[in-house]
Each structure stands twice: as C-alpha cells, then as structure tokens.
C-alpha cells in the first residue's frame, strides 16, 4: 500500500465517533495495527481510538506532516465534513483495506 517515499495522514475515532485523532505515518497498515492493539501509548490509547475513518496517501512525508498540521488546525466541523465526503457511514476502513 506504500509506494516509494509516500506517506499517509489518517483520522481515527472511537466506536461512538465522539473523539477524533489525526496522525501521519509511512506505513498505514502497521500504524493502524499498533493503534488497534494498543501498542501506542498516548491520546489514541487513552480514548480507545481504533476505528480508521479517513486517510489520504501523500507523495512525501514532509507534505504529509504539513497536511496533518493543517487538518489539526481546523475546527471539528471541517474534519467531520472531510470524513463524510470520504466515508459517509463512518465505517472502519481498516476492515476492508488490510
């Protein structure tokens, strides 16, 4: 799922869709596995954020980090619209991707 130096930004939520987490990685499958198995200490583990509802593949890690910062700076409503445009039912995308 990763070509050369590309990276991913992704949004996780919990199963009640109440908390959002935005992250960046060069290996989406591995990172989601880590979140789902609570191998990552911090915010996502504390709030049980294991449901992948959005992701973008980006050409470089530098651009992915810029995109992550941009999205983190947006209001919740913006993020919800972004998720809805990509995954209107907020299904766990990792169940069909990996």
mmCIF file of the C-alpha atoms, coordinates in Angstrom:
data_MODEL
# 
_entry.id   MODEL 
# 
loop_
_atom_site.group_PDB 
_atom_site.id 
_atom_site.type_symbol 
_atom_site.label_atom_id 
_atom_site.label_alt_id 
_atom_site.label_comp_id 
_atom_site.label_asym_id 
_atom_site.label_entity_id 
_atom_site.label_seq_id 
_atom_site.pdbx_PDB_ins_code 
_atom_site.Cartn_x 
_atom_site.Cartn_y 
_atom_site.Cartn_z 
_atom_site.occupancy 
_atom_site.B_iso_or_equiv 
_atom_site.pdbx_formal_charge 
_atom_site.auth_seq_id 
_atom_site.auth_comp_id 
_atom_site.auth_asym_id 
_atom_site.auth_atom_id 
_atom_site.pdbx_PDB_model_num 
ATOM 1  C CA . UNK A 1 1  ? 0.000   0.000  0.000  1.00 0.00 ? 1  UNK A CA 1 
ATOM 2  C CA . UNK A 1 2  ? 3.024   2.293  0.118  1.00 0.00 ? 2  UNK A CA 1 
ATOM 3  C CA . UNK A 1 3  ? 4.914   3.420  -2.961 1.00 0.00 ? 3  UNK A CA 1 
ATOM 4  C CA . UNK A 1 4  ? 8.475   4.694  -2.513 1.00 0.00 ? 4  UNK A CA 1 
ATOM 5  C CA . UNK A 1 5  ? 8.571   7.663  -0.136 1.00 0.00 ? 5  UNK A CA 1 
ATOM 6  C CA . UNK A 1 6  ? 4.851   8.284  0.118  1.00 0.00 ? 6  UNK A CA 1 
ATOM 7  C CA . UNK A 1 7  ? 3.132   8.752  3.444  1.00 0.00 ? 7  UNK A CA 1 
ATOM 8  C CA . UNK A 1 8  ? -0.369  8.816  4.857  1.00 0.00 ? 8  UNK A CA 1 
ATOM 9  C CA . UNK A 1 9  ? -2.399  11.070 7.058  1.00 0.00 ? 9  UNK A CA 1 
ATOM 10 C CA . UNK A 1 10 ? -5.253  9.341  8.795  1.00 0.00 ? 10 UNK A CA 1 
ATOM 11 C CA . UNK A 1 11 ? -8.123  10.008 11.151 1.00 0.00 ? 11 UNK A CA 1 
ATOM 12 C CA . UNK A 1 12 ? -9.142  7.607  13.898 1.00 0.00 ? 12 UNK A CA 1 
ATOM 13 C CA . UNK A 1 13 ? -12.186 7.709  16.122 1.00 0.00 ? 13 UNK A CA 1 
ATOM 14 C CA . UNK A 1 14 ? -13.781 5.507  18.747 1.00 0.00 ? 14 UNK A CA 1 
ATOM 15 C CA . UNK A 1 15 ? -16.831 3.355  18.138 1.00 0.00 ? 15 UNK A CA 1 
ATOM 16 C CA . UNK A 1 16 ? -19.207 6.126  19.253 1.00 0.00 ? 16 UNK A CA 1 
ATOM 17 C CA . UNK A 1 17 ? -17.498 8.602  16.873 1.00 0.00 ? 17 UNK A CA 1 
ATOM 18 C CA . UNK A 1 18 ? -17.045 11.162 19.648 1.00 0.00 ? 18 UNK A CA 1 
ATOM 19 C CA . UNK A 1 19 ? -13.277 11.775 19.606 1.00 0.00 ? 19 UNK A CA 1 
ATOM 20 C CA . UNK A 1 20 ? -11.018 12.340 16.600 1.00 0.00 ? 20 UNK A CA 1 
ATOM 21 C CA . UNK A 1 21 ? -7.287  11.732 16.245 1.00 0.00 ? 21 UNK A CA 1 
ATOM 22 C CA . UNK A 1 22 ? -5.190  12.787 13.259 1.00 0.00 ? 22 UNK A CA 1 
ATOM 23 C CA . UNK A 1 23 ? -1.884  11.070 12.619 1.00 0.00 ? 23 UNK A CA 1 
ATOM 24 C CA . UNK A 1 24 ? 0.788   10.639 9.966  1.00 0.00 ? 24 UNK A CA 1 
ATOM 25 C CA . UNK A 1 25 ? 2.760   7.530  9.016  1.00 0.00 ? 25 UNK A CA 1 
ATOM 26 C CA . UNK A 1 26 ? 4.793   5.983  6.237  1.00 0.00 ? 26 UNK A CA 1 
ATOM 27 C CA . UNK A 1 27 ? 3.183   2.568  6.830  1.00 0.00 ? 27 UNK A CA 1 
ATOM 28 C CA . UNK A 1 28 ? -0.583  2.808  7.299  1.00 0.00 ? 28 UNK A CA 1 
ATOM 29 C CA . UNK A 1 29 ? -1.272  -0.895 7.851  1.00 0.00 ? 29 UNK A CA 1 
ATOM 30 C CA . UNK A 1 30 ? 1.409   -1.193 10.540 1.00 0.00 ? 30 UNK A CA 1 
ATOM 31 C CA . UNK A 1 31 ? 0.339   2.005  12.300 1.00 0.00 ? 31 UNK A CA 1 
ATOM 32 C CA . UNK A 1 32 ? -3.351  1.042  12.407 1.00 0.00 ? 32 UNK A CA 1 
ATOM 33 C CA . UNK A 1 33 ? -2.363  -2.390 13.753 1.00 0.00 ? 33 UNK A CA 1 
ATOM 34 C CA . UNK A 1 34 ? -0.431  -0.632 16.526 1.00 0.00 ? 34 UNK A CA 1 
ATOM 35 C CA . UNK A 1 35 ? -3.433  1.549  17.397 1.00 0.00 ? 35 UNK A CA 1 
ATOM 36 C CA . UNK A 1 36 ? -5.890  -1.360 17.361 1.00 0.00 ? 36 UNK A CA 1 
ATOM 37 C CA . UNK A 1 37 ? -3.658  -3.454 19.595 1.00 0.00 ? 37 UNK A CA 1 
ATOM 38 C CA . UNK A 1 38 ? -2.973  -0.568 21.992 1.00 0.00 ? 38 UNK A CA 1 
ATOM 39 C CA . UNK A 1 39 ? 0.764   -0.654 21.285 1.00 0.00 ? 39 UNK A CA 1 
ATOM 40 C CA . UNK A 1 40 ? 0.873   3.159  21.062 1.00 0.00 ? 40 UNK A CA 1 
ATOM 41 C CA . UNK A 1 41 ? 0.821   4.981  24.388 1.00 0.00 ? 41 UNK A CA 1 
ATOM 42 C CA . UNK A 1 42 ? -0.874  8.354  24.455 1.00 0.00 ? 42 UNK A CA 1 
ATOM 43 C CA . UNK A 1 43 ? -4.051  10.005 23.258 1.00 0.00 ? 43 UNK A CA 1 
ATOM 44 C CA . UNK A 1 44 ? -5.331  7.263  20.940 1.00 0.00 ? 44 UNK A CA 1 
ATOM 45 C CA . UNK A 1 45 ? -4.822  4.550  23.550 1.00 0.00 ? 45 UNK A CA 1 
ATOM 46 C CA . UNK A 1 46 ? -6.354  6.636  26.351 1.00 0.00 ? 46 UNK A CA 1 
ATOM 47 C CA . UNK A 1 47 ? -9.515  7.350  24.339 1.00 0.00 ? 47 UNK A CA 1 
ATOM 48 C CA . UNK A 1 48 ? -9.756  3.926  22.627 1.00 0.00 ? 48 UNK A CA 1 
ATOM 49 C CA . UNK A 1 49 ? -9.354  5.376  19.131 1.00 0.00 ? 49 UNK A CA 1 
ATOM 50 C CA . UNK A 1 50 ? -9.078  2.312  16.918 1.00 0.00 ? 50 UNK A CA 1 
ATOM 51 C CA . UNK A 1 51 ? -11.532 2.976  14.085 1.00 0.00 ? 51 UNK A CA 1 
ATOM 52 C CA . UNK A 1 52 ? -9.965  4.247  10.837 1.00 0.00 ? 52 UNK A CA 1 
ATOM 53 C CA . UNK A 1 53 ? -12.500 6.573  9.206  1.00 0.00 ? 53 UNK A CA 1 
ATOM 54 C CA . UNK A 1 54 ? -10.312 8.608  6.839  1.00 0.00 ? 54 UNK A CA 1 
ATOM 55 C CA . UNK A 1 55 ? -6.906  8.539  5.165  1.00 0.00 ? 55 UNK A CA 1 
ATOM 56 C CA . UNK A 1 56 ? -5.002  10.215 2.356  1.00 0.00 ? 56 UNK A CA 1 
ATOM 57 C CA . UNK A 1 57 ? -1.887  8.993  0.586  1.00 0.00 ? 57 UNK A CA 1 
ATOM 58 C CA . UNK A 1 58 ? 0.568   11.852 0.045  1.00 0.00 ? 58 UNK A CA 1 
ATOM 59 C CA . UNK A 1 59 ? 3.727   11.940 -2.087 1.00 0.00 ? 59 UNK A CA 1 
ATOM 60 C CA . UNK A 1 60 ? 6.197   12.749 0.681  1.00 0.00 ? 60 UNK A CA 1 
ATOM 61 C CA . UNK A 1 61 ? 6.469   12.587 4.453  1.00 0.00 ? 61 UNK A CA 1 
ATOM 62 C CA . UNK A 1 62 ? 7.160   16.341 4.561  1.00 0.00 ? 62 UNK A CA 1 
ATOM 63 C CA . UNK A 1 63 ? 3.927   17.071 2.677  1.00 0.00 ? 63 UNK A CA 1 
ATOM 64 C CA . UNK A 1 64 ? 2.046   14.601 4.883  1.00 0.00 ? 64 UNK A CA 1 
ATOM 65 C CA . UNK A 1 65 ? 3.249   16.357 8.029  1.00 0.00 ? 65 UNK A CA 1 
ATOM 66 C CA . UNK A 1 66 ? 2.176   19.713 6.561  1.00 0.00 ? 66 UNK A CA 1 
ATOM 67 C CA . UNK A 1 67 ? -1.263  18.272 5.747  1.00 0.00 ? 67 UNK A CA 1 
ATOM 68 C CA . UNK A 1 68 ? -1.542  16.793 9.252  1.00 0.00 ? 68 UNK A CA 1 
ATOM 69 C CA . UNK A 1 69 ? -0.781  20.180 10.828 1.00 0.00 ? 69 UNK A CA 1 
ATOM 70 C CA . UNK A 1 70 ? -3.293  21.864 8.520  1.00 0.00 ? 70 UNK A CA 1 
ATOM 71 C CA . UNK A 1 71 ? -6.053  19.422 9.467  1.00 0.00 ? 71 UNK A CA 1 
ATOM 72 C CA . UNK A 1 72 ? -5.242  19.605 13.176 1.00 0.00 ? 72 UNK A CA 1 
ATOM 73 C CA . UNK A 1 73 ? -5.687  23.381 12.929 1.00 0.00 ? 73 UNK A CA 1 
ATOM 74 C CA . UNK A 1 74 ? -9.205  23.074 11.505 1.00 0.00 ? 74 UNK A CA 1 
ATOM 75 C CA . UNK A 1 75 ? -12.392 23.039 13.536 1.00 0.00 ? 75 UNK A CA 1 
ATOM 76 C CA . UNK A 1 76 ? -14.170 19.769 14.283 1.00 0.00 ? 76 UNK A CA 1 
ATOM 77 C CA . UNK A 1 77 ? -16.952 20.629 11.793 1.00 0.00 ? 77 UNK A CA 1 
ATOM 78 C CA . UNK A 1 78 ? -14.391 20.806 8.970  1.00 0.00 ? 78 UNK A CA 1 
ATOM 79 C CA . UNK A 1 79 ? -12.995 17.396 9.927  1.00 0.00 ? 79 UNK A CA 1 
ATOM 80 C CA . UNK A 1 80 ? -16.470 15.869 10.091 1.00 0.00 ? 80 UNK A CA 1 
ATOM 81 C CA . UNK A 1 81 ? -17.269 17.190 6.597  1.00 0.00 ? 81 UNK A CA 1 
ATOM 82 C CA . UNK A 1 82 ? -13.986 15.761 5.323  1.00 0.00 ? 82 UNK A CA 1 
ATOM 83 C CA . UNK A 1 83 ? -14.752 12.339 6.796  1.00 0.00 ? 83 UNK A CA 1 
ATOM 84 C CA . UNK A 1 84 ? -18.326 12.426 5.481  1.00 0.00 ? 84 UNK A CA 1 
ATOM 85 C CA . UNK A 1 85 ? -17.090 13.232 1.953  1.00 0.00 ? 85 UNK A CA 1 
ATOM 86 C CA . UNK A 1 86 ? -14.875 10.131 2.046  1.00 0.00 ? 86 UNK A CA 1 
ATOM 87 C CA . UNK A 1 87 ? -16.752 7.732  4.329  1.00 0.00 ? 87 UNK A CA 1 
ATOM 88 C CA . UNK A 1 88 ? -20.327 8.891  4.949  1.00 0.00 ? 88 UNK A CA 1 
ATOM 89 C CA . UNK A 1 89 ? -21.205 5.903  7.148  1.00 0.00 ? 89 UNK A CA 1 
ATOM 90 C CA . UNK A 1 90 ? -18.023 6.200  9.237  1.00 0.00 ? 90 UNK A CA 1 
ATOM 91 C CA . UNK A 1 91 ? -17.237 2.508  8.791  1.00 0.00 ? 91 UNK A CA 1 
ATOM 92 C CA . UNK A 1 92 ? -13.882 1.181  9.943  1.00 0.00 ? 92 UNK A CA 1 
ATOM 93 C CA . UNK A 1 93 ? -11.904 1.319  6.689  1.00 0.00 ? 93 UNK A CA 1 
ATOM 94 C CA . UNK A 1 94 ? -9.167  -0.906 8.061  1.00 0.00 ? 94 UNK A CA 1 
ATOM 95 C CA . UNK A 1 95 ? -11.526 -3.880 7.928  1.00 0.00 ? 95 UNK A CA 1 
ATOM 96 C CA . UNK A 1 96 ? -11.559 -3.755 4.133  1.00 0.00 ? 96 UNK A CA 1 
ATOM 97 C CA . UNK A 1 97 ? -8.075  -2.317 3.466  1.00 0.00 ? 97 UNK A CA 1 
ATOM 98 C CA . UNK A 1 98 ? -5.882  -4.769 5.343  1.00 0.00 ? 98 UNK A CA 1 
# 
